[in-house]
């Protein structure tokens, strides 16, 4: 089962890959959107507050990538 901490770690790993130049902004956005839709929804199905916080974190990383 995927936990909230697993999702945060995966999002941060993807962010680090982007900052290191190993993936493009477009790839980062696509991977984070997949993470958001595939794992966040399943992992936090019963907890809307947690789901909202995870969406906020992932959307924030996507926004930063888009600004670069």
Residue pairs with C-beta under 8 A, 6 or more apart in sequence:
1 43
2 39
2 42
2 43
3 43
4 43
4 44
4 50
4 54
6 39
6 43
7 35
7 39
7 40
7 43
7 54
8 54
8 57
10 35
10 39
11 32
11 35
11 57
11 58
11 61
14 23
14 28
14 31
14 32
14 35
14 61
15 28
15 61
15 64
15 65
17 23
17 28
18 24
18 25
18 27
18 28
18 65
23 31
25 65
25 66
25 68
28 61
28 62
28 65
29 62
29 65
29 66
32 58
32 61
32 62
33 58
33 62
35 58
36 54
36 55
36 58
36 59
40 51
40 54
40 55
40 58
41 51
43 54
44 50
44 51
44 54
45 51
